[in-house]
Amino acid sequence: MIFTKHLLSQFIDISHLDMNEVCTRLSSIGLEVESAYAQSLPKNVVVGKVLSLAPHPDADKLNVCQVDIGSKQLQIVCGASNVSAGQYVAVALEGAVIPHTKNGALTIKQTTLRGVESCGMLCSSTELGLPKINNGIMVLDESAGQLVLGKEIGELALFDDYIIEVNITPNRGDCLSVLGIAREFATCYDLRLKHEIDMDNVITLGLGRVLQILTDDKINAHLLYRVVEVKQAYLPLDIALCLGRNGTLGEDVICNFLEYGTYMSGVILNAYRLRDCESKDIVLDNGLAAQLRVKKDENGLEAIFTDKKISVIGVTYGERHFGTHAEILIIEASYSNPVHIAKALHANHIKGDPQLTYRSTRGSNPYLEQGMDFLCKKMVDTSNALVYYGTHNVSHSAEEVVITTTFSAINKLIGIELEKEEIALILKRLDFKLDATCDENFFMIAVPHYRHDIESIQDIAEEVLRIYGIDNIPSQPLLCLQSHNISQAYFTYRSKRKLAYRFIANAFIECIHYVFASSEELKKLGFVQIDENLGLLNPISKELDTLRTSLLPQLLDSLQRNENFGFKNIALFEIGSVYSANREEKSKLAFVASGCIKDECYPYMRAAQWDFFTFALIAQRCIGEIHLKNIRDTEQAKTLLEGFGFEDDRILHPYQSAFVYMQDKPIGVIAKLHPQIATLLDLKDCFICEVELDMRSTSLKQAKEFSKYQKSMRDLTILLDKDIAFYQVREAIMNANIEFVQNIYPIDVYYEESLGEQMALSIRLVLQSYEATLEESQLSYATQAALDVLIRTFNASLRA
């Protein structure tokens, strides 16, 4: 919404106010100021009068004008098509700098144009930095102020102005007019609005002699009609600049008057030619008379009909072409409930006139007399027009919004104790009406009809607050009544995110997939499926027809798609919900990797490939202390696989697959992808792992005793059956509780034909005491004890 100090002066006197302070105040009450500046016109541009003009002797489109500027007469060559004798114009004298010409800034000098001397320039509005109002020079009239020849243009009342643009929120339709803005000023500064409009040129012939209004049904719109006889229409300069600044200036003079009246008053105004509305059904003493019928159209909206529909109230104006010749016009002011119009437009997919529906659906001014009187007064004052006596008023009983509340309730919402008198004064300045009830603690507030956004006590409190000033409310600590909300869900979420961060730190990328899966894909890869009786009744797509029982199929699908996009080294993980065959939900972690851990890059000339042990090491880094057991060596392998969601082990490599144990409890499976499945999915050297973790644990990590004495290492190379797994060797030694043995791990394994069914296994014993540094005899004792356990348990022998 753009308005000026000059426009506001037609409704309210703000000449004594500081405009910088005004802008700050507007923003504080909810009308956010987007720009504000004093209008500045070039110096040395004065009021002149065209005395005469003659065609240029050597140019068809130029005229030689004699222009009076008071102190002297100038000869100026002008190419504008609208220049004529008797006009008051803006004359740029020698030395004036015109900032906005086609070629940029222009300094005016005495010059010769095709042999004719020119001593100045007649300016258009755009050349002076004003809105465009025509394709020629700007013609001055009385609306610009007192036209004294030789007076600086910038000193005229119309141009000595201040321009403000504010952002209007959608609920404040009452501020989409200059009158609405003036009401806000009046409230803020306790000023008086100018409502009195006295009109001359009102002829005694009543409009009832020429116009008849018929209504068929009960309508929801409020309509007001007057008849104006326009003998000659002329658009004054102030209206042209106002509409040009707002981008609504048109070609038709009457349409511009109507738009100006709506812009200034907020009342939606329209007009019809009387002769287009004449009806043969009614004949008065002086001939035919016009007849308008108001009724609902096919969309349930109030429309105006003659022998056809000519407009829809609040939606379309109809055809409006009036010209400037003599015409008798029917002026219509209208109001319709914004909610009713908005719903009808939406329900019937009606577009309507964009600018009209923008105003009507946000709430126009329902006080139609304000807009009608303002428009008629402006037309009478600036054009040769006569107004017929009387009006036709088609009204409906609008329900008044009444809110019952108390002063203490308003104070509680605001957060400060204001006096009753101060609250009442603010509400009265906002045009609210207050009525006391029989209970002195309550009172009723009647909302003015133009405030469509006020519906509750909260809205009333907001109005009081914005006028009182939110900056005047002292800050108070926020009273938090919320209880401690750290729950089990919080700790579970935190545990999941900590786990995710560890994988991200190891260059894995987190994925999130649907909990829905393809039953065909699950079957193909050998995963358990949801019981048919518990399946999805209405799947979102044919491909996602069941709930997932594992995270791995979708991770493998993501691996495949990324490889197809050209990414060869991929590591992904996901933490999410899966379901058992009985549709029991549980949370799992799955991660996959393929390609290289690191690409070849100097000084490492070869890329580091993923292998089973490197993949398992990543699992231990991220999950925690785990150990593995070969699936083939586990007696209850089939039962464990089914518990982890596998129907069989077809997806697992036969020689590189294991159960993952944590604290001697199986939690999942880790493996290389079976070569046949890898070929089917077009993947190479892919490793997978899926585990169940208890994310609900909230216990703190317990500190463990550690020794401050030096560790010692002893290596043993033994011969034993090659089918014995290392975890069996480790369990045998650790379960023997040999003194000083803290850990054991493999360092090498060797096979050759000469060993037959045996292998050479090299292991390292980690030996340490909590009491003292171990002596050689103690180290030898512990090493021999470990060897004895292996000989006794596995029939092993020390390799020479």
N, C-alpha and C positions, 0 to 999 in steps of 0.2 A: 504494500500500500504506500503510494507516494503522495505526499501533500506538501503544501507550502504555508508559510506564515500568512501570506496574502489571502489564500483560500480560507484559512481558519478564521480570519478577521470577519468573514461574513456571518459567523455564528458566535464568536467569542472574542473578547479583547485580550490579547496576550502581548501587547506592545511593550509592557513594563517588565516582562520576564526575560531572564538571561537564557539564551537558546542552548548553551552548553549544559546548564543546569537542567533545562527542560528535557534534553535528550537522556541525561542520566536518570531523571525521574521516570520517563516513559519506560526505559528498560527495567526499572525496578518494579513497575506495576504489571509487567508481563507483555508490553509492546516493545519487543527487542528492536532497538535502532540499528539498522544495517549500514546506513550512511547518512551523513548530515553535513551540509556545507552552505555557506552564503553564496548566493548567485552573484557572479562577477562578470560584467560586460567590459569590452575594450574601452579604453579612454579615447577621447577625441572623436567619439561618435555622437552626433547631436541630432536633435529633432529638426527636420526640414520639411518644406512644402513644395510639391511639384507645381510650378506655375504654368508651365506649358511644355509641350514636347513636339518634336518634328522628326520625320524619318531621316536617318543618316544618309547623306548624299552618296555614299560609296559602300553601303552595307544594308542588305534587306532586313536583317534581324536586329539592327541597332537603332536606337532612338537618341536624339540629342535633347536633353532635358534642361530646362531652366529651373533651378531649385533655390528657394529662398531659405536662408538659415538665420534670419533675423538681422545680423550685422551686415550681411552682404548677400549678393546673388551669385550662384555658381553655375557654370555650365558643366554638365556631367553626361557622358555617354553611357547608356544603360542598355543591356540586352534582354532584360526581363520582359516577358510577354504580358504581365499584368500591370505594368506601370501606366498611369494615366494622370491627367491634369487634375489638381485639387486634392491629391493624396498627401497625407502626412507620412513621412518615411524616415528611416534611420540613415543618416548621411555620415560616411566616414571621411573625415577631413585629411588634409595632407599631414603626414607623420603618424597617423593612426596605424596600429598593428592589428590586422584582422587574423585571428588565429586559425580559423577553420575553413580555408578555401580549398579548392580542389588540389592545389599544389602546395598545401601547407600554409604556414604563416606568411602573410603578405603585408608589407609596409606600403601605405598609400602615398603616391607621389603624383605630381602634376605630369601628365603624359599626353601624347597625341595618338589617337586611335583612327587610323586610316585618314589622316589629314585633318581630323577635328580634335581640338584641344579638349581635354577632360580634366577637371579639377576636383576629383573626389570619387566616391563610390556609393551607390545605393545598395544597402545590405539586405540579404535574406536572413531569416531567423537562424539557420544552421551556421552561417558565417559568423554570427555573433555568439555561437555556443549555446543557442537555444534549440528546443525541439523543432523538427521540420513540420511546417504547417501548410506549405504549398510548394510549387515549383518555381516561384518567382521571388520578388522582393517582399519584405514584411511591411504591411500597411498598418500604420498606427491609428488607433481610434480612442475614444474617450475612456474605454476600459483600461487603457495603459496609465491614465492619470492626466494631470493638466498639461496639455501640449503647448509648450512655450517654445517658439522657434529659437534655435541655438542652444537649448538646454541639453545637457548631457543625458543620453539615453539611460545610463545607469542610475540616474537620480529620479526617474519616473517611479511612481508607487508600484507598478506592476513588476518592475525589474529589480527594485531594491528589496530583495526577498531572501528567504531562507528556506531551503529544500530539505525535507526529511523523508527517508524511506524506512518503514518499520515492517517487521515480519509478524504477520497475523496468524495465530494458531487456528486450526480448523474450527474450534468450538466458539471462536469469537467473531461470528458473522456480523454482529452489531458494529464492529469496528471496520467494516469494509466500506466506509464512507467517511467523508470529512466531518459530517455531523456526529458520527460515532466517535471519532477521535476528539472532537470538541467536547463531547460529554465527558470523556476521560480527563481532559484538562480541567473542566469545570469541577469535577470531583476532587482532583488532586489539589487544586489551588483555591477551592471554594469560590469559584467565579460564577457569574450569571450568564446563562445562554440567551441569545437573541431569538425569540420565537415569533415576535410580531412581524407580520408581513402585510403591508397596506398596498393595495393595487388600485391604480387608476385604469381608465380605458375598459371599464366593465359596462357593457351595454345592457339596456333594460330588457331586451328580449330574452326570455328564459329558455334554457336549453330543453325544457320539456316540450317546447313548440317544434323542435326539430329532431329530438332523439327519444326513442323508447327502448327500455331495457326489459327483457323478459327472462324469467328463470323458471325452468321446468320442475326441477327437483331441489331438494335440500342440498346445498353445495357447501364445501369446506373452505372455499376461498372468500377473501374480502376484497371487494372491488369498489372503485370510486371513479366517476366519469365527469368530465367537463368538456365544454365545446369552445374552441378558440378559432377565431377567423384571422388568418394570417394574410395580410395584404401583400407584404414583401418580406421575405426571410433574409436575415443577414446574420452571420456568425461573428460575434465580436472577438477581438484578439485574445482576451484573457481566457475565453472558453477554448479557442483553438490551441493555445499553448498548454493549457491544462490537459486536454485530451491527447495532444501530441506527446506530452511528457509521460503519460500512462499508456501510450501505444494503442489508443482507441479512437483516434481521429479518423473519420470517414469522409466520403465525398458528399453525402446528403446533409444539408444544413439542419433539417428538422430532426433527423436521426442523431446528429451531434448534440442538439439541444436535449433530446431525451436521455442520451448517455450521460451528459453533464448533470442533468437533474438527478439521475440515479446515483452517479458517483458522489455528488455532494450530499444528498439526503439519505441514501440507502434504500429509498423506495423504488421498486421496479416500475418503470414507466414505459408505456407504449402508446401508439397513436394509429388511427385509421382515418382515411379520407371519408368525409361524410357522404360524398356522392357514390362511393363504392359500397356503402351500407344502406342505400335507400331501398325502401320496400314498397311494392305496389299495393300491399294490403292495408296500409294506413295512409290517409290523405287528410292533411290539415288545411286550414284556411289559406295558407300561403303556398300550398303545393305539397309535394311528396316529402316524407320525413324518413329518417334513418331508423332502423330497428336492429338491435343486437339481442341474440338469445344466448344465455349462459346455461350450459348443461354439461354433464359428464360425457366424455367421448368413449371410444371402444376400450381404452386402457384404464378407465375409471378416473381420469384426470379432468379437471374443470377446463372447458374450452369455450371459445367465442365463435358463434355461428351467425352467418347471414343466410344466404341460400347454400353456403358451404362453410366448412370449418376454416377460419381465417387465422386463428392463433390458439395456443395452449398455454394456460396461465403457469408461469414459472418454468416453462420448458422451451417454447418457441415463440418468437415475435410474429411470425408470418412475413409476408412480403411487405417491405417498407421502402417505397421510392416516392418522395414527395416533391422534390424539386424546390425552386425558389419563387415560383409564381403564386398568385393569389389562390388560397385554398382554405376551406373550412375543415377543421380537424376535430376528431373526437379523441381527447386525451384520456388514457386509461392508467390508473394507478392500481396495483394489485399486490396481494399478499396471500401466500398459501403456506400451510404448515410444512416446514422443511423435512420432517420425518416422513410425512405422507408422500411428498414428491420423490424423495430419495428411494423409498421402498418401491414405488410404482415404476421408476426408471429402471431399477435393478430387476424387478420381476418381469418386466416386459421388454427388457434389453433396448431401451430407448436412449438415444444419444442426445438429441435436442441441441439447442444452441449452447456451446461450451461456456461462454461467459455468463449467460443468463442462468444456466443450471448451477454454475459455481456459486452464484449469489443466492439463488433460491434454496438450494439444499443446505446451505450453511445458516440461513435465516436472514431474510431481508427485514427492512423496517416496516412494522405493521401499522404505524401511524401514518396513514396514506395522505392525510391533509397536509402534513409537513412537506412531502415531496411534490404534491400537486400545486400547492401555493407557491413553493419555491420556483418551480418550472414556469408557471404562468407569469409570475412576477418578472422573471428574467426575460421571457419572450416579449412581454409588454414594454419593458425598459429598453431593450436593445433592438427590437424589430418593430415594424409597423403591424401591430396585432391588437385585436379586440377579444375580450373574454365574455362569453355569454353568462348571464346571471344564473346562479344556482348550480347544484350538483345532483347526480344520481349516485346513491350509495346502496350497494348490495353487500350486506354484512351477514355474518354468522356469529353465533354466540360462542366466543372462544373461552375455553376453560381457564380460569385464573389459577396459577400455581401458588399455593399457600403452604408455607412451611412453619410448623409449630416448634419452638425451641425455647431455650433459656439463655440468659447472659452467661451463666456459669458454664454451660455446655460449650458455648463459643470460646470462652476463655480457656477451657481445658484443651480444646483442639489447637488453639493458637500457642499455648504454652506461656501465657503471661496474663496477669490480672489487670484488665482494662476496666475503667469505670463504665457503668451502664450508659451514662450520658454520652460518653465518647463513642461507644459502639453504635448507639442509636443515631448519633449525628452522622457517622460514616455511612450507615445504611440509607439514611434519608438523602444524603448527597448523591448516593448511587441510584436514587429514584425508587428505592424500595419503600413500601408502605408498611408501617408498624401498627398493630392493633393489640391492645392488652386483652387478656382473658379474665375470667372471673377468678382464676388462680393467679395471684400476683407473681408466682415463680415462672409462669409461662407467658409467651406472647406470640402472635402470629405475624409472619412476614409475607406480604404480597409481592410477588416478583413482577417487575415490569415486563410487558409482552415482548419487548425486543431482546430480552436476555434469555435466549433459548437454552443456554448452557447451565442454568441454575435449577437444580432439582432436589437438593438435599441440604442438610445442615452443614455438611462438609464444604459444599460450594459456598454457603454463606460465610463460613469461617475463613475460607480462602479469600473472599472479597474483602473482608475486614482486614485481613493480614496484609494483602498487597497494597491497600491504601494507607494503612498505618505505617507500613514499611518493614520489610523483613529484617533489614539491618538494625532496626530499633529493638528487636527481640534479643535479649541477652543470651549468650551461649550457656548451655547447661550440659553436664555430663549425661551421656546416654544411659538411661536406666534399662539394664538388661535383665529380664526376668527368665531368660532361657536357662534351663538346667544344664548340667554338665553332659555333653552329648558324645563324649568319647566312648564308643561301644565296641562290641566284638567285631562288628562290621568294619569299623575304622582300622582295627589292628589287622584284620584279614586283608583289607585293601592295601595297607602299608606294607605287609609282608609280600604281597604280589608285586608291588611296584619296586621294592628293593631287589627282588629276584629278577625282574625285568631289567633294571639298571645294570645288574651284573652281566647279563647277556649282551646288552648294548655296549658295555665297556669292552667286551670281547668281539666287537665288530659284527654282532648279529643284528638283524633288522626285525622289529616287531611287526606282526601281522594281526589283523582282526578280520575274521570271516563270519559268515552267517552260521547260526546254530543249525540251519537246515542243510541237508546233504542229499546226494543222489543215492537211492537204494541200489541202483545198478552198479555205481562206482564202488560202494561198500562191498557188494557181493564179489565184484571182480578182484578186489584186493584182499579179500578174505577177512573182512571185519564183521563182527556181530551186528545184527540189525534189530530194530525195534519190533516187538511183538505186533503182529498184524492187527490185533484187537485194540492196540494202544496207539496206532499210527495217526497221521494227520488226516483230518476229515476234509480240509480245504487247503491244500498246499498252494504256496504263492506261485509256483511254476512247475512244469512237468519235470524239469531237471532237479528241483529241490523239493522232493516229495516225501522226505522223512527227516527225522532228527539225527544229528551226527552221533556216532558212538566212538569216534576217535578224531583227533585233530590232524592226524597225519595225511589223510587223502587230500584235504584242501591245501595243506602246506606243499605236498608234492605237486599239486596242480599249479600252485604259484611258482614253484621252481621251474616247472616246464614252460610256463608262459614267459618268465623272465629270460630263460635260455633262448626261447624263440625270438625275443626282442634283442638278443645279442649280448646279454650279460652272462658271462661264463663262470664267474666265481661268486657264488650266492650262499648266504647263511641266513636262515630265517628262524623265528621262534614265535610261539603263540601261547598265551595263558587264557584258558576259557573253559566253558561248560561243555561236557559231553553227557550222554545218557546211556544207561544200561539197557538190556533187552526189555526190562520191566519199566522202562522210562523213569528210572531213578537218576536224578541229576547229581553230578559230581564235577569237581574242578580238576583239570589236568594241565600239565606243561608238556609241550612237544617242541622239538627243535630239529632242524635238518640242515645239511650242508652238502655242497657239491662243488666240483672244480678245484681251485687252488686256495690255500690259506693266504698266500702272498704271491703276487706276480714276480717274474724275474725282474730284478732291478739292481744295478750296480751298488755294492760289490758282490751281491748274490746273483750269480749268473744263471742259476736254475730256480724255477718256481717251486715253492714248497707245497707239496700235494697233501690233501687230506688223507689220513689213514685211520684205522680203527682206534689205535691207542691215543692219537692226537685228539680225536673226537671225544673219546672217553675222558681225557684230561680236561677238556673244556667243560664237560659235564661236572666233573669234580670241583673245578674252580667256581662254578656258578651255583651248583646245588648244595655242595657241602661234602663232607667225608662219606664216600660211597665205596663199595666194592662190588665186583662183578662175578657172576657164576655162569659158566657155559650152559646154554639151554639144553644141550645134549646130555649133560652130566646131571641134570636135575630130574629126580624121579617123578615129581608132580608137575612136569613141564606143561602138559596139556591143560590141567586145571588152572595153573597160573596164567597161561595165555588167554584162556576164556575169561578169567577174571579181569584181565587187562583189555578185553574187547577184541581179541583175535579168535576167529573160528579155527584157524590153523596157522602154520608158520610159513605159508607160501611167500609172504612178502619179505621174509628174513633170510639173510645169507646163511647157508648151512654150516659154514665154518667161522663166520665172524658175527656171532650174535650171542647175547648174554642177558640174563636177568640182572637188574640193578637192585642192590641191597643198600639200605641205610639202617644202621643199628640192628643188623641181622634180620631186618624185615624187608621182604620184596616189595618194591614200589613201582617197577616198570620194566621196560625192555629197551635195550640199545643194540643196534645192529647196522651192518652194511646192507643196502638194498639188494634183494635177490637179483642176480644177473638177468633172469627172464623177465621179471617185473621192470627192471631198469630199461631193458630193450623195448618192452611194451610202451613205457612212458617216454621213451627217447631221452633217458637220463644216463649220465656216466658218473661212476664212482660217487654214488650218493649214500650218505649216512643219515640214519634216523634214530630218534630217541623219544619215547613218550613215558612220562612218569606221573604218579599221583603223589601230591605233596599236601601235608596238613598246613594250610595257610592260617589256621586259627590260633596257632601257638603264640602266646603273648609273654611267655616266660623270658626273663633276661638270660643272656649267656652267662654260664657259670665259669668262674676262673678255675683253672686246674693247676695243681702243683707242678712245678718244673724244677729241674736240677740245674744248679749253677756250676756243676762239674763237667769236665770235658767228655764229649761223646767219643766212642771208639768204634771202628768198623773192622769186621772180620768177614772174609769171603770164603765160601765153601763151594766146590764143584763136585756134584754127586751124580752117580749113575742110578737111574730108576726107570720104572716102566713109563714109556712115552704116552700112555693113555691117562696118566695121573695129572690132574689139573693143578695149577700152582696154588689156587685157593685152598686145596686140601693140604698141601705142604705147609702153607702159612698157618692154617687152623691147628694142625698137629703141633707145631712148635709153640704157638701162642697159648694153646690150651694146656701145655705142659707146665706153664708158669715157671719157666727157668729164670732164675735170679739174674738181674741186670739186662735181660733181653727186652728192649723197648719196641723194636720194629724189625720187620724182615721184608725184603722186596727182591724181585728177580733182576738180574743184570745181563744174563745171556742164556741162550738155549742152543744146543748143537745136536744135529742128527747126522749120522753117516751109516753106510752099510755094515761096517765092522761092528757097530754097536747093536745090530739086530733089532730087537723089540724095545731097546732101551734108548734113552736120550741123556745127554750131559746137560744138567741144569746148574747154572751158577747163581748163587743167592748171596745176599749181603745181610749180615746181622748188625743191627745198631745196638750197641751196648753202652749203658750209662748207669751210674749209681747216684742216689740222692744224698749220700753221706760223705763220699770221698772220691778221689780220683782212683780209677781202677788200676790194679797192679797186673802185671803180665800173667801171674798165676790165676787170677780171677777171670781174666779174659780167656785163657786157655780152658778153664773149667766150663765156662758158659758155652764156648764153641763146641767142646766135646759133648756136652749134655744135649745140645741141639742135634749134633750128628747122631747120637745114640737114639734119639727120638725118631729120626728118619730111618735109621737102620731097623729099628724095632717095628715101626708102623708100616713102612713101604718096602722093606727088604732092600733098602738103598745101600750103596757102597761109595766110599770116597774115591774119586777118580785120581789116579796117580799123575 
